[in-house]
């Protein structure tokens, strides 16, 4: 987590100023490969959203993906289809606990996919993770949300439109 925040703040002092107390103190307790209470991460994401905005969260998601999922995705996934159908497993590999939500594939077509997200994580950070996973398999895409928890919906619905020529269907 600390390394991921380094992507949006260039040194520990900047991270500390960005997060303030007590978040920066909690962050100092987190081991790079250790588990931590999800509330800590959710609080930090809210602070990032408030102080930097959605692009900070997108970047955080991309960096988190590269640090925690990229090697596995590169080894086991070869297309956008693989990522779309594997995002729930990827989420549960990195998160543990009861009632933590997940991802459901609503549709997968030649030119679009739709995913339903019920995780507690900020949707913009999750969008960064999905975008980077798709890019990792050579299937860059435009991702938007037709519904969002933060705008009053019951879940976030991600709409994924792959770029022309992307490795979307092939496995």
C-alpha positions in Angstrom: 0.0 0.0 0.0 2.8 2.4 0.9 4.5 1.8 -2.5 1.2 2.3 -4.3 0.7 5.7 -2.6 4.2 6.6 -3.8 2.7 6.8 -7.3 0.6 9.9 -6.3 3.0 11.4 -3.7 6.7 11.4 -4.4 8.0 10.8 -0.9 6.8 9.7 2.6 6.5 13.3 3.8 4.1 14.1 0.9 2.1 10.9 1.6 1.9 12.0 5.3 0.7 15.5 4.4 -1.8 14.1 1.9 -3.4 11.6 4.3 -3.0 13.5 7.5 -3.3 11.8 11.0 -4.4 9.1 11.9 -4.3 7.6 8.4 -0.5 8.2 7.9 0.2 6.6 11.3 -2.0 3.5 10.3 -0.2 3.3 7.0 3.2 3.1 8.7 1.9 -0.1 10.5 1.1 -1.9 7.3 3.7 -4.4 6.0 4.1 -4.5 2.2 2.8 -8.1 2.0 0.6 -8.0 5.1 -3.1 -7.8 5.6 -4.8 -4.7 7.1 -8.3 -3.7 8.0 -10.3 -2.7 4.9 -11.6 0.4 6.6 -8.1 1.8 6.6 -7.9 1.6 2.8 -11.4 2.9 2.3 -10.6 5.9 4.5 -7.4 6.6 2.5 -9.3 6.4 -0.8 -11.9 8.9 0.4 -9.1 11.3 1.4 -7.4 10.8 -2.0 -10.8 11.4 -3.8 -11.4 14.6 -1.7 -7.9 16.0 -2.0 -6.7 14.9 -5.5 -9.8 13.6 -7.3 -10.8 10.7 -9.4 -7.6 10.7 -11.5 -5.5 10.0 -8.3 -7.7 7.0 -7.6 -7.4 5.8 -11.2 -3.6 6.0 -10.9 -3.7 4.3 -7.5 -5.7 1.4 -9.0 -3.3 1.0 -11.9 -0.3 1.0 -9.6 -2.0 -1.5 -7.2 -2.7 -3.8 -10.1 0.9 -3.7 -11.3 2.2 -4.4 -7.8 -0.2 -7.2 -6.8 -1.8 -8.8 -9.9 0.3 -8.1 -13.0 2.5 -11.2 -12.9 -0.4 -13.6 -12.4 -2.5 -11.9 -15.1 0.4 -12.0 -17.6 0.9 -15.7 -16.8 -2.7 -16.9 -16.9 -4.8 -14.4 -18.9 -4.4 -13.7 -22.6 -7.4 -11.6 -23.6 -10.0 -9.1 -22.5 -12.5 -12.0 -22.2 -10.1 -13.7 -19.7 -9.8 -10.4 -17.6 -13.6 -9.8 -17.6 -14.3 -13.3 -16.5 -11.4 -13.4 -14.1 -11.8 -10.1 -12.3 -13.9 -11.6 -9.5 -11.2 -14.2 -8.8 -8.5 -11.6 -8.9 -10.5 -9.5 -6.4 -11.0 -12.4 -4.0 -7.3 -13.4 -4.3 -6.3 -9.9 -2.9 -9.1 -9.4 -0.4 -10.4 -11.6 2.3 -13.3 -11.6 4.8 -17.0 -12.1 4.9 -19.5 -10.1 2.9 -16.8 -8.2 0.9 -18.8 -8.1 -2.3 -17.4 -9.0 -5.7 -17.8 -8.8 -9.4 -20.4 -10.3 -11.7 -20.2 -10.5 -15.5 -23.6 -9.1 -16.8 -22.7 -9.5 -20.4 -19.8 -10.1 -22.7 -20.2 -9.3 -26.4 -17.9 -8.8 -29.4 -17.7 -5.1 -28.8 -18.6 -4.5 -25.1 -18.8 -6.1 -21.7 -20.7 -5.1 -18.6 -19.7 -5.9 -15.0 -21.5 -5.4 -11.8 -19.3 -4.4 -8.8 -20.5 -4.7 -5.2 -17.1 -4.3 -3.5 -16.6 -1.6 -0.9 -13.6 -0.1 -2.7 -13.9 3.2 -4.4 -15.1 2.6 -8.0 -12.6 4.9 -9.6 -9.7 2.9 -8.0 -11.3 -0.3 -9.2 -11.7 1.2 -12.7 -7.9 1.8 -12.7 -7.3 -1.9 -11.7 -9.6 -3.2 -14.5 -8.1 -0.8 -17.1 -4.6 -1.8 -16.3 -5.5 -5.5 -16.3 -7.0 -5.1 -19.8 -3.9 -3.2 -21.0 -1.7 -5.9 -19.6 -3.2 -8.5 -21.9 -3.2 -6.2 -25.0 -6.8 -5.2 -24.7 -6.9 -1.5 -23.8 -10.5 -0.3 -23.4 -12.6 2.7 -22.5 -14.4 2.1 -19.2 -17.4 4.0 -18.0 -20.0 3.5 -15.3 -23.7 3.5 -16.2 -24.6 3.1 -12.5 -22.6 4.0 -9.4 -23.0 3.3 -5.7 -21.7 6.8 -5.0 -24.5 8.2 -7.1 -27.2 6.2 -5.2 -27.3 3.0 -7.2 -27.3 -0.4 -5.5 -24.1 -1.3 -7.3 -21.6 0.0 -9.8 -22.1 -1.1 -13.4 -18.9 -0.9 -15.5 -19.3 -0.7 -19.2 -16.1 -1.8 -21.1 -15.6 -0.8 -24.7 -12.5 -2.4 -26.1 -10.3 -0.5 -28.6 -10.4 -1.7 -32.2 -7.8 -4.4 -32.7 -7.5 -5.3 -29.0 -7.1 -8.9 -27.9 -10.6 -9.0 -26.7 -12.0 -12.4 -27.6 -9.0 -14.6 -28.2 -7.7 -16.9 -25.5 
